[in-house]
Amino acid sequence: MRSAGIVLGGVMVLGGLVWMAQGLNLPYAPKSFMTADRLWILIGAATSVTGVVLIGWARQRPFSR
């Protein structure tokens, strides 16, 4: 379960960064319907932050008894 959380969090961070790049209309970002749409900057940022939180949660040691 721990590995799945880390992998999913990593995918979320990378996906969020791509969405942010598309929203900012950066030259290396793939072109799509999201290009130059400022809403995708916010959505990408929220997704990336959620991914970082998920990675942190997955890496946390379980409580010992």
PDB file of N, H, CA, C and O in Angstrom:
ATOM      1  N   MET A   1       0.827  -1.193   0.000  1.00  0.00           N
ATOM      2  CA  MET A   1       0.000   0.000   0.000  1.00  0.00           C
ATOM      3  C   MET A   1       0.872   1.258   0.000  1.00  0.00           C
ATOM      4  O   MET A   1       0.533   2.270  -0.614  1.00  0.00           O
ATOM      5  N   ARG A   2       1.984   1.168   0.694  1.00  0.00           N
ATOM      6  H   ARG A   2       2.258   0.346   1.193  1.00  0.00           H
ATOM      7  CA  ARG A   2       2.889   2.301   0.787  1.00  0.00           C
ATOM      8  C   ARG A   2       3.441   2.683  -0.588  1.00  0.00           C
ATOM      9  O   ARG A   2       3.481   3.862  -0.938  1.00  0.00           O
ATOM     10  N   SER A   3       3.866   1.682  -1.366  1.00  0.00           N
ATOM     11  H   SER A   3       3.834   0.724  -1.081  1.00  0.00           H
ATOM     12  CA  SER A   3       4.423   1.941  -2.698  1.00  0.00           C
ATOM     13  C   SER A   3       3.376   2.548  -3.629  1.00  0.00           C
ATOM     14  O   SER A   3       3.678   3.442  -4.420  1.00  0.00           O
ATOM     15  N   ALA A   4       2.158   2.059  -3.526  1.00  0.00           N
ATOM     16  H   ALA A   4       1.913   1.334  -2.883  1.00  0.00           H
ATOM     17  CA  ALA A   4       1.088   2.573  -4.381  1.00  0.00           C
ATOM     18  C   ALA A   4       0.833   4.052  -4.107  1.00  0.00           C
ATOM     19  O   ALA A   4       0.615   4.826  -5.038  1.00  0.00           O
ATOM     20  N   GLY A   5       0.859   4.447  -2.840  1.00  0.00           N
ATOM     21  H   GLY A   5       1.037   3.818  -2.083  1.00  0.00           H
ATOM     22  CA  GLY A   5       0.660   5.853  -2.490  1.00  0.00           C
ATOM     23  C   GLY A   5       1.770   6.736  -3.026  1.00  0.00           C
ATOM     24  O   GLY A   5       1.518   7.847  -3.492  1.00  0.00           O
ATOM     25  N   ILE A   6       3.005   6.240  -2.959  1.00  0.00           N
ATOM     26  H   ILE A   6       3.210   5.337  -2.581  1.00  0.00           H
ATOM     27  CA  ILE A   6       4.139   7.017  -3.452  1.00  0.00           C
ATOM     28  C   ILE A   6       4.071   7.153  -4.971  1.00  0.00           C
ATOM     29  O   ILE A   6       4.301   8.235  -5.513  1.00  0.00           O
ATOM     30  N   VAL A   7       3.755   6.060  -5.651  1.00  0.00           N
ATOM     31  H   VAL A   7       3.568   5.182  -5.211  1.00  0.00           H
ATOM     32  CA  VAL A   7       3.659   6.103  -7.117  1.00  0.00           C
ATOM     33  C   VAL A   7       2.508   7.006  -7.562  1.00  0.00           C
ATOM     34  O   VAL A   7       2.674   7.830  -8.461  1.00  0.00           O
ATOM     35  N   LEU A   8       1.346   6.850  -6.933  1.00  0.00           N
ATOM     36  H   LEU A   8       1.211   6.180  -6.203  1.00  0.00           H
ATOM     37  CA  LEU A   8       0.196   7.677  -7.294  1.00  0.00           C
ATOM     38  C   LEU A   8       0.485   9.150  -7.013  1.00  0.00           C
ATOM     39  O   LEU A   8       0.134  10.015  -7.816  1.00  0.00           O
ATOM     40  N   GLY A   9       1.116   9.434  -5.890  1.00  0.00           N
ATOM     41  H   GLY A   9       1.401   8.730  -5.238  1.00  0.00           H
ATOM     42  CA  GLY A   9       1.490  10.813  -5.574  1.00  0.00           C
ATOM     43  C   GLY A   9       2.448  11.385  -6.603  1.00  0.00           C
ATOM     44  O   GLY A   9       2.310  12.540  -7.007  1.00  0.00           O
ATOM     45  N   GLY A  10       3.421  10.584  -7.031  1.00  0.00           N
ATOM     46  H   GLY A  10       3.533   9.646  -6.703  1.00  0.00           H
ATOM     47  CA  GLY A  10       4.373  11.038  -8.054  1.00  0.00           C
ATOM     48  C   GLY A  10       3.698  11.337  -9.381  1.00  0.00           C
ATOM     49  O   GLY A  10       4.019  12.323 -10.044  1.00  0.00           O
ATOM     50  N   VAL A  11       2.768  10.485  -9.760  1.00  0.00           N
ATOM     51  H   VAL A  11       2.507   9.684  -9.221  1.00  0.00           H
ATOM     52  CA  VAL A  11       2.018  10.711 -11.002  1.00  0.00           C
ATOM     53  C   VAL A  11       1.189  11.991 -10.894  1.00  0.00           C
ATOM     54  O   VAL A  11       1.088  12.757 -11.852  1.00  0.00           O
ATOM     55  N   MET A  12       0.605  12.212  -9.732  1.00  0.00           N
ATOM     56  H   MET A  12       0.687  11.590  -8.954  1.00  0.00           H
ATOM     57  CA  MET A  12      -0.193  13.429  -9.528  1.00  0.00           C
ATOM     58  C   MET A  12       0.682  14.685  -9.611  1.00  0.00           C
ATOM     59  O   MET A  12       0.285  15.684 -10.211  1.00  0.00           O
ATOM     60  N   VAL A  13       1.863  14.628  -9.012  1.00  0.00           N
ATOM     61  H   VAL A  13       2.186  13.817  -8.525  1.00  0.00           H
ATOM     62  CA  VAL A  13       2.770  15.783  -9.069  1.00  0.00           C
ATOM     63  C   VAL A  13       3.173  16.067 -10.507  1.00  0.00           C
ATOM     64  O   VAL A  13       3.104  17.213 -10.953  1.00  0.00           O
ATOM     65  N   LEU A  14       3.592  15.040 -11.237  1.00  0.00           N
ATOM     66  H   LEU A  14       3.648  14.110 -10.875  1.00  0.00           H
ATOM     67  CA  LEU A  14       4.016  15.240 -12.625  1.00  0.00           C
ATOM     68  C   LEU A  14       2.862  15.720 -13.506  1.00  0.00           C
ATOM     69  O   LEU A  14       3.033  16.622 -14.325  1.00  0.00           O
ATOM     70  N   GLY A  15       1.696  15.114 -13.334  1.00  0.00           N
ATOM     71  H   GLY A  15       1.557  14.381 -12.668  1.00  0.00           H
ATOM     72  CA  GLY A  15       0.526  15.541 -14.115  1.00  0.00           C
ATOM     73  C   GLY A  15       0.148  16.980 -13.812  1.00  0.00           C
ATOM     74  O   GLY A  15      -0.173  17.749 -14.718  1.00  0.00           O
ATOM     75  N   GLY A  16       0.185  17.341 -12.545  1.00  0.00           N
ATOM     76  H   GLY A  16       0.446  16.717 -11.809  1.00  0.00           H
ATOM     77  CA  GLY A  16      -0.118  18.720 -12.161  1.00  0.00           C
ATOM     78  C   GLY A  16       0.863  19.713 -12.757  1.00  0.00           C
ATOM     79  O   GLY A  16       0.474  20.805 -13.173  1.00  0.00           O
ATOM     80  N   LEU A  17       2.145  19.333 -12.800  1.00  0.00           N
ATOM     81  H   LEU A  17       2.460  18.446 -12.462  1.00  0.00           H
ATOM     82  CA  LEU A  17       3.145  20.223 -13.399  1.00  0.00           C
ATOM     83  C   LEU A  17       2.921  20.398 -14.901  1.00  0.00           C
ATOM     84  O   LEU A  17       3.112  21.486 -15.443  1.00  0.00           O
ATOM     85  N   VAL A  18       2.517  19.322 -15.562  1.00  0.00           N
ATOM     86  H   VAL A  18       2.361  18.438 -15.122  1.00  0.00           H
ATOM     87  CA  VAL A  18       2.209  19.425 -17.001  1.00  0.00           C
ATOM     88  C   VAL A  18       1.014  20.345 -17.212  1.00  0.00           C
ATOM     89  O   VAL A  18       1.029  21.186 -18.111  1.00  0.00           O
ATOM     90  N   TRP A  19      -0.027  20.191 -16.385  1.00  0.00           N
ATOM     91  H   TRP A  19      -0.039  19.508 -15.655  1.00  0.00           H
ATOM     92  CA  TRP A  19      -1.200  21.055 -16.513  1.00  0.00           C
ATOM     93  C   TRP A  19      -0.845  22.510 -16.263  1.00  0.00           C
ATOM     94  O   TRP A  19      -1.351  23.403 -16.942  1.00  0.00           O
ATOM     95  N   MET A  20       0.022  22.749 -15.292  1.00  0.00           N
ATOM     96  H   MET A  20       0.434  22.023 -14.740  1.00  0.00           H
ATOM     97  CA  MET A  20       0.447  24.125 -15.024  1.00  0.00           C
ATOM     98  C   MET A  20       1.217  24.688 -16.209  1.00  0.00           C
ATOM     99  O   MET A  20       1.009  25.839 -16.591  1.00  0.00           O
ATOM    100  N   ALA A  21       2.104  23.888 -16.794  1.00  0.00           N
ATOM    101  H   ALA A  21       2.273  22.953 -16.483  1.00  0.00           H
ATOM    102  CA  ALA A  21       2.871  24.342 -17.957  1.00  0.00           C
ATOM    103  C   ALA A  21       1.953  24.658 -19.133  1.00  0.00           C
ATOM    104  O   ALA A  21       2.174  25.630 -19.855  1.00  0.00           O
ATOM    105  N   GLN A  22       0.929  23.839 -19.324  1.00  0.00           N
ATOM    106  H   GLN A  22       0.749  23.050 -18.738  1.00  0.00           H
ATOM    107  CA  GLN A  22      -0.015  24.109 -20.405  1.00  0.00           C
ATOM    108  C   GLN A  22      -0.829  25.369 -20.128  1.00  0.00           C
ATOM    109  O   GLN A  22      -1.075  26.166 -21.033  1.00  0.00           O
ATOM    110  N   GLY A  23      -1.239  25.545 -18.893  1.00  0.00           N
ATOM    111  H   GLY A  23      -1.039  24.897 -18.158  1.00  0.00           H
ATOM    112  CA  GLY A  23      -1.994  26.747 -18.537  1.00  0.00           C
ATOM    113  C   GLY A  23      -1.169  28.013 -18.713  1.00  0.00           C
ATOM    114  O   GLY A  23      -1.699  29.067 -19.067  1.00  0.00           O
ATOM    115  N   LEU A  24       0.140  27.900 -18.462  1.00  0.00           N
ATOM    116  H   LEU A  24       0.570  27.044 -18.175  1.00  0.00           H
ATOM    117  CA  LEU A  24       1.037  29.049 -18.641  1.00  0.00           C
ATOM    118  C   LEU A  24       1.460  29.245 -20.090  1.00  0.00           C
ATOM    119  O   LEU A  24       2.119  30.232 -20.418  1.00  0.00           O
ATOM    120  N   ASN A  25       1.081  28.304 -20.965  1.00  0.00           N
ATOM    121  H   ASN A  25       0.546  27.503 -20.699  1.00  0.00           H
ATOM    122  CA  ASN A  25       1.423  28.355 -22.390  1.00  0.00           C
ATOM    123  C   ASN A  25       2.937  28.354 -22.592  1.00  0.00           C
ATOM    124  O   ASN A  25       3.463  29.103 -23.416  1.00  0.00           O
ATOM    125  N   LEU A  26       3.627  27.510 -21.836  1.00  0.00           N
ATOM    126  H   LEU A  26       3.199  26.902 -21.167  1.00  0.00           H
ATOM    127  CA  LEU A  26       5.074  27.396 -21.993  1.00  0.00           C
ATOM    128  C   LEU A  26       5.396  26.668 -23.295  1.00  0.00           C
ATOM    129  O   LEU A  26       4.641  25.789 -23.710  1.00  0.00           O
ATOM    130  N   PRO A  27       6.507  27.023 -23.944  1.00  0.00           N
ATOM    131  CA  PRO A  27       6.793  26.474 -25.276  1.00  0.00           C
ATOM    132  C   PRO A  27       7.015  24.961 -25.304  1.00  0.00           C
ATOM    133  O   PRO A  27       6.745  24.331 -26.327  1.00  0.00           O
ATOM    134  N   TYR A  28       7.495  24.365 -24.225  1.00  0.00           N
ATOM    135  H   TYR A  28       7.715  24.877 -23.394  1.00  0.00           H
ATOM    136  CA  TYR A  28       7.763  22.924 -24.229  1.00  0.00           C
ATOM    137  C   TYR A  28       6.567  22.088 -23.791  1.00  0.00           C
ATOM    138  O   TYR A  28       6.631  20.859 -23.823  1.00  0.00           O
ATOM    139  N   ALA A  29       5.492  22.726 -23.389  1.00  0.00           N
ATOM    140  H   ALA A  29       5.440  23.724 -23.363  1.00  0.00           H
ATOM    141  CA  ALA A  29       4.301  21.998 -22.946  1.00  0.00           C
ATOM    142  C   ALA A  29       3.542  21.475 -24.164  1.00  0.00           C
ATOM    143  O   ALA A  29       3.452  22.155 -25.186  1.00  0.00           O
ATOM    144  N   PRO A  30       2.998  20.261 -24.047  1.00  0.00           N
ATOM    145  CA  PRO A  30       2.193  19.744 -25.162  1.00  0.00           C
ATOM    146  C   PRO A  30       0.953  20.607 -25.385  1.00  0.00           C
ATOM    147  O   PRO A  30       0.360  21.109 -24.430  1.00  0.00           O
ATOM    148  N   LYS A  31       0.575  20.771 -26.615  1.00  0.00           N
ATOM    149  H   LYS A  31       1.056  20.363 -27.391  1.00  0.00           H
ATOM    150  CA  LYS A  31      -0.581  21.605 -26.963  1.00  0.00           C
ATOM    151  C   LYS A  31      -1.876  20.809 -26.794  1.00  0.00           C
ATOM    152  O   LYS A  31      -1.964  19.646 -27.189  1.00  0.00           O
ATOM    153  N   SER A  32      -2.861  21.450 -26.210  1.00  0.00           N
ATOM    154  H   SER A  32      -2.789  22.395 -25.889  1.00  0.00           H
ATOM    155  CA  SER A  32      -4.168  20.822 -26.033  1.00  0.00           C
ATOM    156  C   SER A  32      -5.203  21.913 -25.772  1.00  0.00           C
ATOM    157  O   SER A  32      -4.912  23.101 -25.908  1.00  0.00           O
ATOM    158  N   PHE A  33      -6.403  21.503 -25.398  1.00  0.00           N
ATOM    159  H   PHE A  33      -6.639  20.538 -25.288  1.00  0.00           H
ATOM    160  CA  PHE A  33      -7.454  22.475 -25.094  1.00  0.00           C
ATOM    161  C   PHE A  33      -7.122  23.272 -23.842  1.00  0.00           C
ATOM    162  O   PHE A  33      -7.745  24.304 -23.593  1.00  0.00           O
ATOM    163  N   MET A  34      -6.157  22.821 -23.049  1.00  0.00           N
ATOM    164  H   MET A  34      -5.650  21.983 -23.251  1.00  0.00           H
ATOM    165  CA  MET A  34      -5.775  23.504 -21.810  1.00  0.00           C
ATOM    166  C   MET A  34      -4.768  24.635 -22.050  1.00  0.00           C
ATOM    167  O   MET A  34      -4.511  25.433 -21.149  1.00  0.00           O
ATOM    168  N   THR A  35      -4.207  24.707 -23.234  1.00  0.00           N
ATOM    169  H   THR A  35      -4.415  24.058 -23.966  1.00  0.00           H
ATOM    170  CA  THR A  35      -3.162  25.673 -23.528  1.00  0.00           C
ATOM    171  C   THR A  35      -3.676  27.098 -23.346  1.00  0.00           C
ATOM    172  O   THR A  35      -4.709  27.481 -23.895  1.00  0.00           O
ATOM    173  N   ALA A  36      -2.930  27.871 -22.560  1.00  0.00           N
ATOM    174  H   ALA A  36      -2.091  27.560 -22.114  1.00  0.00           H
ATOM    175  CA  ALA A  36      -3.194  29.290 -22.296  1.00  0.00           C
ATOM    176  C   ALA A  36      -4.505  29.527 -21.537  1.00  0.00           C
ATOM    177  O   ALA A  36      -5.038  30.636 -21.562  1.00  0.00           O
ATOM    178  N   ASP A  37      -5.019  28.510 -20.874  1.00  0.00           N
ATOM    179  H   ASP A  37      -4.585  27.609 -20.853  1.00  0.00           H
ATOM    180  CA  ASP A  37      -6.217  28.658 -20.048  1.00  0.00           C
ATOM    181  C   ASP A  37      -5.757  28.721 -18.594  1.00  0.00           C
ATOM    182  O   ASP A  37      -5.282  27.724 -18.051  1.00  0.00           O
ATOM    183  N   ARG A  38      -5.893  29.873 -17.967  1.00  0.00           N
ATOM    184  H   ARG A  38      -6.279  30.683 -18.408  1.00  0.00           H
ATOM    185  CA  ARG A  38      -5.352  30.111 -16.622  1.00  0.00           C
ATOM    186  C   ARG A  38      -5.969  29.220 -15.542  1.00  0.00           C
ATOM    187  O   ARG A  38      -5.357  29.015 -14.494  1.00  0.00           O
ATOM    188  N   LEU A  39      -7.144  28.700 -15.775  1.00  0.00           N
ATOM    189  H   LEU A  39      -7.642  28.866 -16.626  1.00  0.00           H
ATOM    190  CA  LEU A  39      -7.767  27.814 -14.806  1.00  0.00           C
ATOM    191  C   LEU A  39      -6.901  26.574 -14.564  1.00  0.00           C
ATOM    192  O   LEU A  39      -6.865  26.053 -13.450  1.00  0.00           O
ATOM    193  N   TRP A  40      -6.202  26.099 -15.607  1.00  0.00           N
ATOM    194  H   TRP A  40      -6.231  26.522 -16.513  1.00  0.00           H
ATOM    195  CA  TRP A  40      -5.383  24.898 -15.478  1.00  0.00           C
ATOM    196  C   TRP A  40      -4.138  25.127 -14.635  1.00  0.00           C
ATOM    197  O   TRP A  40      -3.532  24.167 -14.160  1.00  0.00           O
ATOM    198  N   ILE A  41      -3.750  26.371 -14.443  1.00  0.00           N
ATOM    199  H   ILE A  41      -4.243  27.151 -14.829  1.00  0.00           H
ATOM    200  CA  ILE A  41      -2.647  26.655 -13.518  1.00  0.00           C
ATOM    201  C   ILE A  41      -3.095  26.305 -12.099  1.00  0.00           C
ATOM    202  O   ILE A  41      -2.352  25.668 -11.352  1.00  0.00           O
ATOM    203  N   LEU A  42      -4.287  26.711 -11.734  1.00  0.00           N
ATOM    204  H   LEU A  42      -4.891  27.228 -12.341  1.00  0.00           H
ATOM    205  CA  LEU A  42      -4.814  26.426 -10.398  1.00  0.00           C
ATOM    206  C   LEU A  42      -5.095  24.939 -10.205  1.00  0.00           C
ATOM    207  O   LEU A  42      -4.769  24.374  -9.161  1.00  0.00           O
ATOM    208  N   ILE A  43      -5.690  24.313 -11.196  1.00  0.00           N
ATOM    209  H   ILE A  43      -5.955  24.772 -12.044  1.00  0.00           H
ATOM    210  CA  ILE A  43      -5.982  22.883 -11.101  1.00  0.00           C
ATOM    211  C   ILE A  43      -4.684  22.092 -10.995  1.00  0.00           C
ATOM    212  O   ILE A  43      -4.589  21.162 -10.194  1.00  0.00           O
ATOM    213  N   GLY A  44      -3.688  22.451 -11.794  1.00  0.00           N
ATOM    214  H   GLY A  44      -3.765  23.207 -12.444  1.00  0.00           H
ATOM    215  CA  GLY A  44      -2.394  21.768 -11.743  1.00  0.00           C
ATOM    216  C   GLY A  44      -1.695  21.960 -10.419  1.00  0.00           C
ATOM    217  O   GLY A  44      -1.102  21.021  -9.888  1.00  0.00           O
ATOM    218  N   ALA A  45      -1.755  23.169  -9.874  1.00  0.00           N
ATOM    219  H   ALA A  45      -2.237  23.932 -10.305  1.00  0.00           H
ATOM    220  CA  ALA A  45      -1.132  23.435  -8.576  1.00  0.00           C
ATOM    221  C   ALA A  45      -1.809  22.617  -7.478  1.00  0.00           C
ATOM    222  O   ALA A  45      -1.132  22.033  -6.631  1.00  0.00           O
ATOM    223  N   ALA A  46      -3.122  22.575  -7.490  1.00  0.00           N
ATOM    224  H   ALA A  46      -3.672  23.049  -8.177  1.00  0.00           H
ATOM    225  CA  ALA A  46      -3.856  21.802  -6.478  1.00  0.00           C
ATOM    226  C   ALA A  46      -3.535  20.311  -6.593  1.00  0.00           C
ATOM    227  O   ALA A  46      -3.376  19.631  -5.579  1.00  0.00           O
ATOM    228  N   THR A  47      -3.441  19.806  -7.814  1.00  0.00           N
ATOM    229  H   THR A  47      -3.570  20.358  -8.638  1.00  0.00           H
ATOM    230  CA  THR A  47      -3.116  18.400  -8.021  1.00  0.00           C
ATOM    231  C   THR A  47      -1.702  18.087  -7.554  1.00  0.00           C
ATOM    232  O   THR A  47      -1.472  17.054  -6.925  1.00  0.00           O
ATOM    233  N   SER A  48      -0.757  18.964  -7.852  1.00  0.00           N
ATOM    234  H   SER A  48      -0.944  19.803  -8.363  1.00  0.00           H
ATOM    235  CA  SER A  48       0.627  18.758  -7.426  1.00  0.00           C
ATOM    236  C   SER A  48       0.756  18.781  -5.908  1.00  0.00           C
ATOM    237  O   SER A  48       1.448  17.944  -5.327  1.00  0.00           O
ATOM    238  N   VAL A  49       0.101  19.723  -5.277  1.00  0.00           N
ATOM    239  H   VAL A  49      -0.461  20.402  -5.749  1.00  0.00           H
ATOM    240  CA  VAL A  49       0.159  19.798  -3.808  1.00  0.00           C
ATOM    241  C   VAL A  49      -0.473  18.550  -3.194  1.00  0.00           C
ATOM    242  O   VAL A  49       0.055  18.007  -2.223  1.00  0.00           O
ATOM    243  N   THR A  50      -1.584  18.094  -3.740  1.00  0.00           N
ATOM    244  H   THR A  50      -2.013  18.534  -4.528  1.00  0.00           H
ATOM    245  CA  THR A  50      -2.226  16.880  -3.247  1.00  0.00           C
ATOM    246  C   THR A  50      -1.298  15.676  -3.412  1.00  0.00           C
ATOM    247  O   THR A  50      -1.237  14.810  -2.540  1.00  0.00           O
ATOM    248  N   GLY A  51      -0.580  15.626  -4.526  1.00  0.00           N
ATOM    249  H   GLY A  51      -0.629  16.330  -5.235  1.00  0.00           H
ATOM    250  CA  GLY A  51       0.380  14.540  -4.745  1.00  0.00           C
ATOM    251  C   GLY A  51       1.512  14.562  -3.738  1.00  0.00           C
ATOM    252  O   GLY A  51       1.926  13.510  -3.251  1.00  0.00           O
ATOM    253  N   VAL A  52       2.018  15.737  -3.420  1.00  0.00           N
ATOM    254  H   VAL A  52       1.682  16.591  -3.815  1.00  0.00           H
ATOM    255  CA  VAL A  52       3.086  15.857  -2.415  1.00  0.00           C
ATOM    256  C   VAL A  52       2.576  15.404  -1.050  1.00  0.00           C
ATOM    257  O   VAL A  52       3.281  14.701  -0.327  1.00  0.00           O
ATOM    258  N   VAL A  53       1.361  15.801  -0.698  1.00  0.00           N
ATOM    259  H   VAL A  53       0.788  16.373  -1.286  1.00  0.00           H
ATOM    260  CA  VAL A  53       0.773  15.380   0.580  1.00  0.00           C
ATOM    261  C   VAL A  53       0.602  13.857   0.610  1.00  0.00           C
ATOM    262  O   VAL A  53       0.874  13.223   1.629  1.00  0.00           O
ATOM    263  N   LEU A  54       0.158  13.280  -0.489  1.00  0.00           N
ATOM    264  H   LEU A  54      -0.063  13.795  -1.317  1.00  0.00           H
ATOM    265  CA  LEU A  54      -0.020  11.832  -0.559  1.00  0.00           C
ATOM    266  C   LEU A  54       1.311  11.106  -0.400  1.00  0.00           C
ATOM    267  O   LEU A  54       1.384  10.091   0.293  1.00  0.00           O
ATOM    268  N   ILE A  55       2.355  11.613  -1.030  1.00  0.00           N
ATOM    269  H   ILE A  55       2.296  12.437  -1.592  1.00  0.00           H
ATOM    270  CA  ILE A  55       3.682  11.010  -0.878  1.00  0.00           C
ATOM    271  C   ILE A  55       4.127  11.089   0.578  1.00  0.00           C
ATOM    272  O   ILE A  55       4.624  10.106   1.128  1.00  0.00           O
ATOM    273  N   GLY A  56       3.956  12.237   1.199  1.00  0.00           N
ATOM    274  H   GLY A  56       3.553  13.036   0.752  1.00  0.00           H
ATOM    275  CA  GLY A  56       4.324  12.393   2.596  1.00  0.00           C
ATOM    276  C   GLY A  56       3.555  11.458   3.499  1.00  0.00           C
ATOM    277  O   GLY A  56       4.125  10.886   4.429  1.00  0.00           O
ATOM    278  N   TRP A  57       2.268  11.292   3.241  1.00  0.00           N
ATOM    279  H   TRP A  57       1.805  11.757   2.486  1.00  0.00           H
ATOM    280  CA  TRP A  57       1.433  10.406   4.037  1.00  0.00           C
ATOM    281  C   TRP A  57       1.858   8.950   3.859  1.00  0.00           C
ATOM    282  O   TRP A  57       1.887   8.181   4.820  1.00  0.00           O
ATOM    283  N   ALA A  58       2.189   8.577   2.610  1.00  0.00           N
ATOM    284  H   ALA A  58       2.165   9.201   1.829  1.00  0.00           H
ATOM    285  CA  ALA A  58       2.582   7.196   2.330  1.00  0.00           C
ATOM    286  C   ALA A  58       3.947   6.874   2.941  1.00  0.00           C
ATOM    287  O   ALA A  58       4.197   5.731   3.321  1.00  0.00           O
ATOM    288  N   ARG A  59       4.814   7.851   3.036  1.00  0.00           N
ATOM    289  H   ARG A  59       4.611   8.780   2.728  1.00  0.00           H
ATOM    290  CA  ARG A  59       6.149   7.626   3.602  1.00  0.00           C
ATOM    291  C   ARG A  59       6.158   7.635   5.120  1.00  0.00           C
ATOM    292  O   ARG A  59       7.139   7.208   5.729  1.00  0.00           O
ATOM    293  N   GLN A  60       5.113   8.101   5.732  1.00  0.00           N
ATOM    294  H   GLN A  60       4.316   8.448   5.237  1.00  0.00           H
ATOM    295  CA  GLN A  60       5.047   8.197   7.185  1.00  0.00           C
ATOM    296  C   GLN A  60       5.042   6.808   7.812  1.00  0.00           C
ATOM    297  O   GLN A  60       4.360   5.897   7.343  1.00  0.00           O
ATOM    298  N   ARG A  61       5.807   6.671   8.866  1.00  0.00           N
ATOM    299  H   ARG A  61       6.361   7.411   9.247  1.00  0.00           H
ATOM    300  CA  ARG A  61       5.871   5.378   9.564  1.00  0.00           C
ATOM    301  C   ARG A  61       4.554   5.147  10.324  1.00  0.00           C
ATOM    302  O   ARG A  61       3.972   6.080  10.876  1.00  0.00           O
ATOM    303  N   PRO A  62       4.105   3.906  10.340  1.00  0.00           N
ATOM    304  CA  PRO A  62       2.887   3.612  11.105  1.00  0.00           C
ATOM    305  C   PRO A  62       3.158   3.750  12.601  1.00  0.00           C
ATOM    306  O   PRO A  62       4.292   3.590  13.053  1.00  0.00           O
ATOM    307  N   PHE A  63       2.121   4.045  13.354  1.00  0.00           N
ATOM    308  H   PHE A  63       1.199   4.174  12.988  1.00  0.00           H
ATOM    309  CA  PHE A  63       2.259   4.178  14.795  1.00  0.00           C
ATOM    310  C   PHE A  63       2.649   2.842  15.399  1.00  0.00           C
ATOM    311  O   PHE A  63       2.089   1.808  15.035  1.00  0.00           O
ATOM    312  N   SER A  64       3.594   2.854  16.307  1.00  0.00           N
ATOM    313  H   SER A  64       4.050   3.694  16.602  1.00  0.00           H
ATOM    314  CA  SER A  64       3.997   1.618  16.978  1.00  0.00           C
ATOM    315  C   SER A  64       3.182   1.437  18.254  1.00  0.00           C
ATOM    316  O   SER A  64       2.749   2.420  18.855  1.00  0.00           O
ATOM    317  N   ARG A  65       2.978   0.242  18.655  1.00  0.00           N
ATOM    318  H   ARG A  65       3.329  -0.557  18.166  1.00  0.00           H
ATOM    319  CA  ARG A  65       2.189  -0.059  19.849  1.00  0.00           C
ATOM    320  C   ARG A  65       3.047  -0.115  21.069  1.00  0.00           C
ATOM    321  O   ARG A  65       2.545  -0.357  22.166  1.00  0.00           O
TER     322      ARG A  65
END
